[in-house]
Amino acid sequence: SITDYRGTIGKSVRTERWHYVEWDEGRKGAMLFEHPKDPFELKNLAGDKNYSGIVAEMKTFLRQMPASR
């Protein structure tokens, strides 16, 4: 999905296990949450190098999304 938060475009994508969000194509931050381990999205894994492969995969999913709002 695509959202506008305080003038910054954010995109998110979900799989059964992961929820990934990035703001301004990642320039203003990113978030990665693992479901169902973290259903309240309290632990952002995007900056953890152990999850860099998942982040790259989720970025690929985002790039494949249609460019609509």
N, CA, C and O atoms as CSV, one atom per row, in Angstrom:
chain,resi,resn,atom,element,x,y,z
A,1,SER,N,N,0.831,-1.183,0.000
A,1,SER,CA,C,0.000,0.000,0.000
A,1,SER,C,C,0.873,1.242,0.000
A,1,SER,O,O,2.054,1.183,0.343
A,2,ILE,N,N,0.294,2.352,-0.381
A,2,ILE,CA,C,1.003,3.633,-0.435
A,2,ILE,C,C,0.270,4.600,0.474
A,2,ILE,O,O,-0.959,4.658,0.477
A,3,THR,N,N,1.037,5.361,1.247
A,3,THR,CA,C,0.441,6.325,2.153
A,3,THR,C,C,1.269,7.603,2.181
A,3,THR,O,O,2.475,7.579,1.933
A,4,ASP,N,N,0.619,8.704,2.482
A,4,ASP,CA,C,1.286,9.993,2.616
A,4,ASP,C,C,1.242,10.359,4.099
A,4,ASP,O,O,0.166,10.547,4.666
A,5,TYR,N,N,2.417,10.459,4.724
A,5,TYR,CA,C,2.498,10.812,6.135
A,5,TYR,C,C,3.313,12.081,6.264
A,5,TYR,O,O,4.525,12.074,6.050
A,6,ARG,N,N,2.650,13.167,6.613
A,6,ARG,CA,C,3.305,14.462,6.789
A,6,ARG,C,C,4.119,14.863,5.558
A,6,ARG,O,O,5.227,15.388,5.670
A,7,GLY,N,N,3.553,14.607,4.398
A,7,GLY,CA,C,4.203,15.002,3.162
A,7,GLY,C,C,5.252,14.041,2.651
A,7,GLY,O,O,5.892,14.325,1.639
A,8,THR,N,N,5.450,12.927,3.305
A,8,THR,CA,C,6.417,11.936,2.874
A,8,THR,C,C,5.676,10.696,2.403
A,8,THR,O,O,4.814,10.169,3.107
A,9,ILE,N,N,6.013,10.240,1.220
A,9,ILE,CA,C,5.369,9.054,0.668
A,9,ILE,C,C,5.977,7.806,1.288
A,9,ILE,O,O,7.193,7.612,1.272
A,10,GLY,N,N,5.117,6.977,1.826
A,10,GLY,CA,C,5.532,5.705,2.388
A,10,GLY,C,C,4.888,4.566,1.620
A,10,GLY,O,O,3.742,4.667,1.182
A,11,LYS,N,N,5.623,3.495,1.461
A,11,LYS,CA,C,5.101,2.302,0.813
A,11,LYS,C,C,5.298,1.134,1.750
A,11,LYS,O,O,6.296,1.049,2.465
A,12,SER,N,N,4.331,0.233,1.735
A,12,SER,CA,C,4.482,-0.959,2.559
A,12,SER,C,C,4.025,-2.180,1.788
A,12,SER,O,O,3.205,-2.102,0.872
A,13,VAL,N,N,4.575,-3.291,2.183
A,13,VAL,CA,C,4.222,-4.569,1.586
A,13,VAL,C,C,4.214,-5.606,2.706
A,13,VAL,O,O,5.018,-5.540,3.636
A,14,ARG,N,N,3.301,-6.555,2.603
A,14,ARG,CA,C,3.179,-7.609,3.605
A,14,ARG,C,C,3.224,-8.967,2.936
A,14,ARG,O,O,2.726,-9.166,1.828
A,15,THR,N,N,3.836,-9.886,3.646
A,15,THR,CA,C,3.728,-11.294,3.303
A,15,THR,C,C,3.104,-11.951,4.530
A,15,THR,O,O,2.776,-11.267,5.500
A,16,GLU,N,N,2.944,-13.233,4.496
A,16,GLU,CA,C,2.384,-13.916,5.657
A,16,GLU,C,C,3.262,-13.727,6.899
A,16,GLU,O,O,2.760,-13.704,8.022
A,17,ARG,N,N,4.566,-13.591,6.690
A,17,ARG,CA,C,5.508,-13.488,7.807
A,17,ARG,C,C,6.012,-12.067,8.072
A,17,ARG,O,O,6.280,-11.724,9.224
A,18,TRP,N,N,6.148,-11.233,7.036
A,18,TRP,CA,C,6.835,-9.955,7.158
A,18,TRP,C,C,5.950,-8.768,6.797
A,18,TRP,O,O,5.037,-8.876,5.979
A,19,HIS,N,N,6.243,-7.633,7.429
A,19,HIS,CA,C,5.652,-6.340,7.054
A,19,HIS,C,C,6.815,-5.375,6.906
A,19,HIS,O,O,7.558,-5.133,7.857
A,20,TYR,N,N,6.969,-4.824,5.705
A,20,TYR,CA,C,8.066,-3.909,5.409
A,20,TYR,C,C,7.492,-2.566,4.979
A,20,TYR,O,O,6.565,-2.507,4.171
A,21,VAL,N,N,8.049,-1.491,5.525
A,21,VAL,CA,C,7.625,-0.130,5.196
A,21,VAL,C,C,8.873,0.697,4.932
A,21,VAL,O,O,9.870,0.580,5.644
A,22,GLU,N,N,8.810,1.534,3.899
A,22,GLU,CA,C,9.907,2.487,3.704
A,22,GLU,C,C,9.310,3.841,3.341
A,22,GLU,O,O,8.257,3.925,2.709
A,23,TRP,N,N,9.995,4.887,3.748
A,23,TRP,CA,C,9.557,6.262,3.534
A,23,TRP,C,C,10.496,6.927,2.547
A,23,TRP,O,O,11.717,6.856,2.686
A,24,ASP,N,N,9.911,7.579,1.542
A,24,ASP,CA,C,10.690,8.264,0.512
A,24,ASP,C,C,11.747,7.325,-0.063
A,24,ASP,O,O,12.932,7.653,-0.128
A,25,GLU,N,N,11.280,6.149,-0.478
A,25,GLU,CA,C,12.126,5.105,-1.063
A,25,GLU,C,C,13.302,4.737,-0.159
A,25,GLU,O,O,14.387,4.423,-0.648
A,26,GLY,N,N,13.090,4.775,1.142
A,26,GLY,CA,C,14.104,4.386,2.113
A,26,GLY,C,C,15.007,5.514,2.570
A,26,GLY,O,O,15.753,5.353,3.536
A,27,ARG,N,N,14.955,6.657,1.893
A,27,ARG,CA,C,15.835,7.771,2.285
A,27,ARG,C,C,15.458,8.345,3.644
A,27,ARG,O,O,16.303,8.907,4.340
A,28,LYS,N,N,14.186,8.205,4.022
A,28,LYS,CA,C,13.735,8.746,5.312
A,28,LYS,C,C,13.392,7.638,6.301
A,28,LYS,O,O,12.666,7.863,7.270
A,29,GLY,N,N,13.913,6.452,6.054
A,29,GLY,CA,C,13.745,5.371,7.002
A,29,GLY,C,C,12.984,4.177,6.457
A,29,GLY,O,O,12.321,4.237,5.422
A,30,ALA,N,N,13.112,3.093,7.201
A,30,ALA,CA,C,12.439,1.844,6.837
A,30,ALA,C,C,12.130,1.075,8.109
A,30,ALA,O,O,12.759,1.271,9.149
A,31,MET,N,N,11.150,0.199,7.999
A,31,MET,CA,C,10.772,-0.655,9.125
A,31,MET,C,C,10.501,-2.056,8.603
A,31,MET,O,O,9.923,-2.234,7.530
A,32,LEU,N,N,10.925,-3.040,9.372
A,32,LEU,CA,C,10.650,-4.440,9.057
A,32,LEU,C,C,10.186,-5.115,10.334
A,32,LEU,O,O,10.852,-5.043,11.366
A,33,PHE,N,N,9.033,-5.773,10.253
A,33,PHE,CA,C,8.472,-6.466,11.407
A,33,PHE,C,C,8.162,-7.904,11.023
A,33,PHE,O,O,7.744,-8.183,9.899
A,34,GLU,N,N,8.369,-8.808,11.964
A,34,GLU,CA,C,8.103,-10.222,11.731
A,34,GLU,C,C,6.810,-10.635,12.417
A,34,GLU,O,O,6.676,-10.541,13.637
A,35,HIS,N,N,5.865,-11.093,11.610
A,35,HIS,CA,C,4.591,-11.596,12.130
A,35,HIS,C,C,4.614,-13.109,12.039
A,35,HIS,O,O,5.222,-13.609,11.092
A,36,PRO,N,N,4.024,-13.875,12.912
A,36,PRO,CA,C,3.263,-13.452,14.078
A,36,PRO,C,C,4.106,-13.250,15.340
A,36,PRO,O,O,3.548,-13.016,16.412
A,37,LYS,N,N,5.442,-13.335,15.237
A,37,LYS,CA,C,6.295,-13.136,16.420
A,37,LYS,C,C,6.109,-11.766,17.066
A,37,LYS,O,O,6.205,-11.636,18.287
A,38,ASP,N,N,5.847,-10.756,16.260
A,38,ASP,CA,C,5.741,-9.374,16.740
A,38,ASP,C,C,4.460,-8.741,16.185
A,38,ASP,O,O,4.534,-7.825,15.366
A,39,PRO,N,N,3.292,-9.214,16.618
A,39,PRO,CA,C,2.035,-8.739,16.040
A,39,PRO,C,C,1.754,-7.255,16.296
A,39,PRO,O,O,0.974,-6.643,15.566
A,40,PHE,N,N,2.374,-6.677,17.314
A,40,PHE,CA,C,2.158,-5.261,17.620
A,40,PHE,C,C,3.235,-4.361,17.010
A,40,PHE,O,O,3.259,-3.154,17.249
A,41,GLU,N,N,4.120,-4.964,16.226
A,41,GLU,CA,C,5.176,-4.239,15.513
A,41,GLU,C,C,5.991,-3.352,16.449
A,41,GLU,O,O,6.081,-2.139,16.255
A,42,LEU,N,N,6.569,-3.961,17.440
A,42,LEU,CA,C,7.353,-3.236,18.436
A,42,LEU,C,C,8.854,-3.281,18.171
A,42,LEU,O,O,9.588,-2.412,18.641
A,43,LYS,N,N,9.322,-4.285,17.423
A,43,LYS,CA,C,10.760,-4.432,17.181
A,43,LYS,C,C,11.055,-4.259,15.691
A,43,LYS,O,O,10.743,-5.130,14.879
A,44,ASN,N,N,11.652,-3.137,15.351
A,44,ASN,CA,C,12.008,-2.838,13.971
A,44,ASN,C,C,13.312,-3.556,13.633
A,44,ASN,O,O,14.354,-3.280,14.227
A,45,LEU,N,N,13.247,-4.473,12.680
A,45,LEU,CA,C,14.401,-5.282,12.295
A,45,LEU,C,C,15.130,-4.741,11.065
A,45,LEU,O,O,16.128,-5.324,10.642
A,46,ALA,N,N,14.656,-3.650,10.490
A,46,ALA,CA,C,15.210,-3.145,9.229
A,46,ALA,C,C,16.692,-2.792,9.329
A,46,ALA,O,O,17.421,-2.962,8.351
A,47,GLY,N,N,17.151,-2.316,10.455
A,47,GLY,CA,C,18.550,-1.928,10.611
A,47,GLY,C,C,19.463,-3.045,11.079
A,47,GLY,O,O,20.670,-2.840,11.211
A,48,ASP,N,N,18.915,-4.218,11.332
A,48,ASP,CA,C,19.690,-5.364,11.808
A,48,ASP,C,C,20.289,-6.095,10.612
A,48,ASP,O,O,19.559,-6.591,9.754
A,49,LYS,N,N,21.612,-6.162,10.556
A,49,LYS,CA,C,22.280,-6.771,9.396
A,49,LYS,C,C,21.887,-8.231,9.190
A,49,LYS,O,O,22.020,-8.753,8.083
A,50,ASN,N,N,21.408,-8.893,10.235
A,50,ASN,CA,C,20.972,-10.282,10.096
A,50,ASN,C,C,19.722,-10.407,9.215
A,50,ASN,O,O,19.399,-11.499,8.750
A,51,TYR,N,N,19.033,-9.311,8.990
A,51,TYR,CA,C,17.811,-9.314,8.187
A,51,TYR,C,C,17.982,-8.579,6.861
A,51,TYR,O,O,16.993,-8.279,6.192
A,52,SER,N,N,19.205,-8.289,6.477
A,52,SER,CA,C,19.442,-7.527,5.247
A,52,SER,C,C,18.919,-8.259,4.011
A,52,SER,O,O,18.465,-7.613,3.067
A,53,GLY,N,N,18.973,-9.576,3.998
A,53,GLY,CA,C,18.433,-10.338,2.874
A,53,GLY,C,C,16.932,-10.206,2.772
A,53,GLY,O,O,16.389,-10.099,1.672
A,54,ILE,N,N,16.249,-10.214,3.916
A,54,ILE,CA,C,14.792,-10.045,3.937
A,54,ILE,C,C,14.435,-8.639,3.472
A,54,ILE,O,O,13.499,-8.459,2.692
A,55,VAL,N,N,15.176,-7.642,3.948
A,55,VAL,CA,C,14.928,-6.257,3.532
A,55,VAL,C,C,15.075,-6.152,2.011
A,55,VAL,O,O,14.237,-5.537,1.353
A,56,ALA,N,N,16.118,-6.739,1.455
A,56,ALA,CA,C,16.331,-6.685,0.004
A,56,ALA,C,C,15.169,-7.354,-0.736
A,56,ALA,O,O,14.704,-6.843,-1.755
A,57,GLU,N,N,14.711,-8.476,-0.233
A,57,GLU,CA,C,13.587,-9.181,-0.851
A,57,GLU,C,C,12.315,-8.335,-0.805
A,57,GLU,O,O,11.581,-8.253,-1.790
A,58,MET,N,N,12.059,-7.707,0.341
A,58,MET,CA,C,10.864,-6.891,0.482
A,58,MET,C,C,10.946,-5.638,-0.396
A,58,MET,O,O,9.931,-5.195,-0.932
A,59,LYS,N,N,12.142,-5.067,-0.547
A,59,LYS,CA,C,12.316,-3.926,-1.451
A,59,LYS,C,C,11.954,-4.338,-2.880
A,59,LYS,O,O,11.336,-3.569,-3.615
A,60,THR,N,N,12.339,-5.540,-3.263
A,60,THR,CA,C,11.997,-6.045,-4.591
A,60,THR,C,C,10.486,-6.123,-4.760
A,60,THR,O,O,9.953,-5.732,-5.799
A,61,PHE,N,N,9.799,-6.624,-3.747
A,61,PHE,CA,C,8.335,-6.677,-3.797
A,61,PHE,C,C,7.741,-5.278,-3.969
A,61,PHE,O,O,6.808,-5.086,-4.750
A,62,LEU,N,N,8.284,-4.305,-3.238
A,62,LEU,CA,C,7.782,-2.927,-3.345
A,62,LEU,C,C,7.948,-2.384,-4.757
A,62,LEU,O,O,7.045,-1.732,-5.281
A,63,ARG,N,N,9.085,-2.643,-5.373
A,63,ARG,CA,C,9.363,-2.126,-6.716
A,63,ARG,C,C,8.426,-2.745,-7.755
A,63,ARG,O,O,8.214,-2.170,-8.823
A,64,GLN,N,N,7.876,-3.896,-7.447
A,64,GLN,CA,C,6.967,-4.577,-8.383
A,64,GLN,C,C,5.536,-4.088,-8.240
A,64,GLN,O,O,4.687,-4.425,-9.066
A,65,MET,N,N,5.250,-3.303,-7.214
A,65,MET,CA,C,3.897,-2.792,-7.002
A,65,MET,C,C,3.538,-1.778,-8.079
A,65,MET,O,O,4.401,-1.035,-8.547
A,66,PRO,N,N,2.269,-1.744,-8.472
A,66,PRO,CA,C,1.836,-0.714,-9.421
A,66,PRO,C,C,2.004,0.680,-8.814
A,66,PRO,O,O,1.863,0.851,-7.603
A,67,ALA,N,N,2.293,1.642,-9.624
A,67,ALA,CA,C,2.513,3.031,-9.158
A,67,ALA,C,C,1.174,3.759,-9.060
A,67,ALA,O,O,0.901,4.672,-9.839
A,68,SER,N,N,0.350,3.357,-8.110
A,68,SER,CA,C,-0.938,4.021,-7.910
A,68,SER,C,C,-1.111,4.316,-6.440
A,68,SER,O,O,-0.404,3.767,-5.596
A,69,ARG,N,N,-2.048,5.181,-6.141
A,69,ARG,CA,C,-2.322,5.540,-4.742
A,69,ARG,C,C,-3.585,4.907,-4.295
A,69,ARG,O,O,-3.993,5.085,-3.148
